[in-house]
Amino acid sequence: MPPIRPMLAKTTTLEKAIAMLPYVQIEPKWDGFRCIVLRDGDEVELASRGSKPLTRYFPELVGHVRALMPERCAVDCEIVVRSGAPGAERLDWERLSQRIHPAQSRVLKLAAQTPAELVCFDLLALGDDNLMSMPFAHRRARLEAALAHLAPGDPIHLTRTTTDPAVARDWFERFEGAGLDGVVAKASDAAYTPGKRTMLKVKHKRTAEAVVFGYRVHVSGQGVGSLLLGLFGEWEGQNRLIPVGGIAAFPMATRRQLIEDFAPLVLRDESGDIHKAATDRSRFSSSKDVSFVPVRPERVVEVAFDQLEGHRFRHAVTFLRWRPDRDPESCRLDQIDRAVAYDLADVLT
């Protein structure tokens, strides 16, 4: 019975994960919405990581589950959306995130325009059997048998798994080009542990130098809440500073210090008042204050990031250090290290 909290992962390095082979199985790490599919006959629930229902946002998946999954089951999955031409497909986080919309008419329209798919990687229950106390190797075998009827082109997939170090390294390097996040390692003899970090995850990490062009004030009213970052590049035929993301994780003492540090760079009007600006609103910020304090783009910061999707950092970036030695104009979008493109269809096959 729901809710079932998904098993979580803690971060490690690729070398440490590979050193544990063959006692672990390594899988691709999918970059979508974590979901536990619960089916009992025609009743289908898509439970999110926070045990909140995703069912209403993905009506097409409900039909796919009824058609292709066992009649009574609980399956740990990832909801993904793909985009791109055949032979050059990849995961599309932007289109996936757009699927969370309050209007039912919009939900149905997007279900037809950007249909979602399920990638399955663990079986928690089948029929009357609760499998969570079983070793993962046994659960995986039961999952393979339960989904053996799936055919290429079906919207439900069984993720790959390997105990070969060379294959694991290859997946980590190549699959990023299809939008995947890294790899996950699971102990073959381990039970399923809801809510506990008993898996291991290895994510891609890169560094980049970016320019601070503004900041938002912390919700407490004291100090910097987040620094807004940009990179120079061609945009609509002009070389300009393109927003790429922000840094939000700072200790409170640092937040207060940043206000002082950026005070000389704050842009003001003729009367000396701060000339506030605003970023574009999104479906996630419709009720939030998106205004920010603009500053002269003179300070360069080095950050750690995992992926650059389009011209935006895919996840929140981490502050590493200030780079007073770098010229802001040298921080360019086209210099960022990107993964070599790889076809998502080859990952799913």
C-alpha positions in Angstrom: 0.0 0.0 0.0 1.2 3.5 -0.7 3.0 5.6 0.1 6.3 3.9 -0.6 9.4 6.1 -0.3 12.0 5.3 -2.9 15.5 4.1 -2.0 18.0 6.9 -2.3 21.7 7.2 -3.2 24.8 8.8 -1.8 27.6 10.2 -3.9 30.8 8.4 -4.7 33.5 8.4 -7.4 33.5 6.2 -10.5 36.7 4.5 -9.3 35.2 3.6 -5.9 32.0 2.2 -7.6 34.0 0.1 -10.1 36.2 -1.2 -7.3 33.1 -2.8 -5.7 32.4 -4.9 -8.8 31.2 -7.7 -9.2 29.5 -7.3 -5.8 27.4 -4.4 -7.2 25.5 -3.9 -10.4 25.9 -0.6 -12.3 23.1 1.1 -14.2 22.8 4.3 -16.1 21.5 7.2 -14.0 18.4 8.7 -15.6 17.7 12.4 -15.4 13.9 12.7 -15.0 11.2 12.4 -12.4 11.7 9.6 -9.9 8.4 7.6 -9.7 7.1 4.5 -8.1 4.4 3.0 -10.3 1.6 1.3 -8.2 -0.8 -0.8 -10.1 -3.8 -2.9 -8.9 -5.9 -3.9 -11.9 -7.2 -0.7 -13.5 -6.1 1.4 -10.5 -2.8 3.1 -11.3 -0.9 5.6 -9.2 2.4 7.4 -10.2 3.9 8.4 -6.9 6.7 11.0 -6.8 9.8 10.9 -4.7 8.0 13.0 -2.1 5.0 10.6 -2.2 2.9 13.2 -4.1 0.9 11.9 -7.0 2.1 12.6 -10.5 -0.8 10.6 -12.1 -2.8 13.6 -13.3 0.1 15.1 -15.1 0.9 12.0 -17.2 -2.4 10.5 -18.3 -0.7 8.7 -21.2 1.5 6.8 -18.8 -1.5 5.4 -17.0 -2.7 3.8 -20.2 0.8 2.4 -20.9 1.0 0.9 -17.4 -2.3 -0.8 -17.9 -1.3 -2.2 -21.2 2.3 -3.2 -20.5 2.9 -3.7 -16.8 1.9 -6.7 -14.6 -1.7 -6.4 -13.3 -0.6 -6.0 -9.7 2.8 -4.5 -9.1 5.0 -1.8 -7.5 7.9 -0.7 -9.8 10.6 1.9 -9.2 11.0 3.9 -12.3 12.0 7.2 -13.9 9.6 9.4 -16.0 11.5 10.8 -19.0 10.7 12.8 -22.1 12.9 12.7 -25.2 13.4 15.1 -28.0 15.5 15.4 -31.2 15.5 13.8 -34.6 15.8 10.0 -35.0 19.5 9.1 -34.5 20.1 12.3 -32.4 17.6 12.0 -29.6 18.3 12.9 -25.9 16.5 13.4 -22.7 14.7 16.8 -22.5 14.4 18.1 -18.9 12.8 21.3 -20.0 10.0 19.6 -21.8 9.6 17.2 -18.9 9.3 19.9 -16.4 6.7 21.7 -18.5 4.4 18.7 -18.0 3.7 19.8 -14.4 0.8 22.3 -15.1 -2.3 23.1 -13.2 -4.7 23.3 -16.2 -6.1 20.0 -17.3 -6.5 21.2 -20.9 -2.8 22.0 -20.9 -2.0 18.6 -19.4 -3.8 16.8 -22.1 -2.3 18.9 -24.9 1.3 18.3 -23.6 0.5 14.6 -23.2 0.0 14.5 -26.9 2.8 16.9 -27.9 5.6 15.7 -25.6 4.6 12.2 -24.4 6.5 10.8 -21.5 8.0 7.3 -21.1 9.0 5.1 -18.2 12.4 3.5 -17.5 12.1 0.7 -15.0 14.9 -0.3 -12.7 13.5 -2.1 -9.6 10.6 -4.4 -8.7 9.1 -3.9 -5.2 6.0 -6.0 -5.4 4.4 -8.5 -7.8 1.0 -10.0 -7.2 0.8 -10.8 -3.5 4.5 -10.9 -3.1 6.4 -8.1 -1.3 9.9 -8.3 -2.8 11.6 -5.5 -0.9 13.4 -7.8 1.5 14.8 -9.9 -1.4 18.4 -9.2 -2.6 18.5 -6.8 -5.6 19.8 -9.6 -7.9 16.6 -11.5 -7.3 14.4 -8.5 -7.7 16.2 -7.6 -11.0 15.6 -11.2 -12.3 11.9 -10.9 -11.4 11.7 -7.5 -13.1 13.3 -8.9 -16.3 10.8 -11.7 -16.4 7.9 -9.4 -15.7 8.9 -7.1 -18.6 10.2 -9.7 -21.0 7.3 -9.0 -23.4 8.4 -5.4 -24.0 9.3 -4.6 -27.7 11.5 -1.9 -29.2 9.4 1.2 -29.6 7.3 0.6 -26.5 7.0 3.6 -24.1 8.1 1.5 -21.1 11.7 0.4 -20.9 13.9 -1.8 -18.8 17.1 -0.1 -17.8 20.5 -1.7 -18.6 22.7 -3.2 -15.9 26.3 -4.4 -15.9 29.1 -5.9 -13.8 31.8 -5.2 -16.4 34.2 -2.3 -15.5 34.8 -1.4 -19.1 31.1 -1.2 -19.9 30.5 0.9 -16.8 33.2 3.4 -17.8 31.9 3.5 -21.3 28.3 4.2 -20.1 29.5 7.0 -17.8 31.4 8.7 -20.6 29.1 8.2 -23.6 25.6 8.2 -22.2 26.0 11.8 -20.9 25.7 12.9 -24.5 22.2 11.6 -24.5 21.3 13.6 -21.4 21.9 11.0 -18.7 23.3 12.0 -15.4 26.0 9.4 -14.7 25.7 5.9 -13.2 24.2 4.2 -10.2 25.7 1.2 -8.3 23.5 -1.2 -6.3 24.7 -4.0 -4.1 23.5 -7.3 -5.6 22.7 -8.8 -2.2 21.0 -5.8 -0.7 17.3 -5.4 0.2 15.2 -2.4 -0.9 15.5 0.2 1.8 12.8 3.0 1.4 14.1 6.4 2.2 17.6 5.3 3.0 20.8 6.2 1.0 22.0 2.7 0.3 22.7 3.0 -3.4 25.8 4.8 -4.8 25.6 7.5 -7.5 28.3 8.9 -9.7 27.5 12.2 -11.4 29.5 14.3 -13.9 31.2 17.3 -12.5 32.8 20.1 -14.4 34.1 23.6 -13.6 33.5 26.9 -15.4 34.2 30.6 -14.9 31.1 32.8 -15.0 30.3 36.5 -14.5 28.1 37.8 -11.7 25.6 40.3 -13.1 23.2 40.6 -10.2 21.9 39.2 -6.9 18.7 38.5 -5.2 18.2 39.4 -1.5 17.7 36.5 0.9 14.2 35.7 2.0 15.1 36.9 5.5 15.8 40.3 4.1 19.4 40.1 5.2 22.3 39.3 2.8 22.5 37.8 -0.6 20.0 35.0 -1.4 21.6 34.0 -4.7 24.1 35.3 -7.2 23.0 35.4 -10.8 25.5 34.2 -13.4 26.1 34.9 -17.0 28.4 33.9 -19.9 29.2 36.0 -23.0 28.0 34.6 -26.3 26.2 35.3 -29.6 22.5 36.0 -29.0 20.2 37.3 -31.7 23.2 38.5 -33.7 24.9 40.3 -30.9 27.6 39.5 -28.4 25.9 39.8 -25.0 25.9 38.4 -21.5 23.5 35.5 -21.4 22.0 34.3 -18.1 23.0 30.7 -17.3 22.0 30.1 -13.7 22.9 31.0 -10.2 24.5 30.1 -6.9 22.3 29.9 -3.8 24.1 27.9 -1.2 26.0 30.2 1.1 26.5 30.4 4.9 24.6 33.4 6.5 27.8 35.2 7.4 28.9 34.9 3.7 25.5 36.2 2.5 26.0 39.4 4.6 29.5 39.9 3.5 28.5 39.6 -0.2 26.2 42.6 0.2 29.1 44.7 1.3 31.4 43.2 -1.4 29.0 44.1 -4.2 27.9 47.5 -2.9 30.4 49.4 -5.1 29.2 47.5 -8.2 25.5 48.0 -7.8 23.9 49.9 -10.7 21.9 53.0 -9.6 19.9 55.6 -11.4 20.6 59.3 -11.5 19.1 59.9 -8.1 21.2 57.2 -6.6 18.4 54.6 -6.2 19.0 51.0 -7.1 17.7 50.3 -10.6 16.1 46.9 -10.0 15.6 44.4 -12.8 13.7 41.1 -13.2 14.4 37.8 -14.8 11.8 36.1 -17.0 9.1 34.3 -15.1 8.6 30.5 -15.4 6.0 28.1 -14.4 7.9 27.6 -11.1 8.2 31.4 -10.3 4.7 32.7 -11.1 4.1 33.7 -7.5 7.7 34.6 -6.6 9.6 37.8 -6.6 11.9 37.5 -9.6 13.4 41.0 -9.2 17.1 41.3 -8.6 19.8 43.9 -7.8 21.9 44.4 -11.0 25.6 44.9 -10.6 28.4 45.8 -13.1 29.5 42.5 -14.7 33.1 42.7 -13.4 33.5 39.9 -10.9 34.3 36.4 -12.2 33.5 33.3 -10.1 34.6 29.6 -10.7 31.8 27.1 -10.1 31.3 23.4 -10.3 28.4 22.1 -12.4 27.3 18.8 -13.9 25.5 19.6 -17.2 24.9 22.6 -19.4 21.5 22.2 -21.2 21.1 24.7 -24.0 22.4 27.9 -22.4 21.5 27.0 -18.8 23.2 25.0 -16.1 21.0 22.0 -15.6 21.2 21.9 -11.8 22.3 24.4 -9.1 26.0 25.2 -9.3 28.5 25.2 -6.5 30.8 28.1 -5.6 34.4 27.2 -5.8 36.4 30.4 -5.7 36.7 34.0 -7.0 38.8 34.5 -10.1 40.2 38.1 -10.0 42.7 37.0 -12.6 40.0 36.4 -15.3 38.6 39.0 -17.7 34.8 38.8 -17.7 34.7 39.0 -21.5 36.8 35.8 -21.6 33.9 33.8 -19.9 32.2 32.6 -23.0 29.4 30.1 -23.5 31.2 28.4 -26.4 34.1 27.5 -24.1 32.1 25.4 -21.7 32.9 21.7 -21.8 29.8 19.8 -23.1 29.2 16.1 -23.5 29.6 14.6 -27.0 26.1 14.0 -28.5 24.9 10.4 -28.2 21.6 8.9 -29.4 19.1 8.2 -26.6 17.6 5.4 -28.6 20.9 3.5 -28.3 20.8 3.8 -24.5 17.2 2.5 -24.4 17.8 -0.4 -26.7 
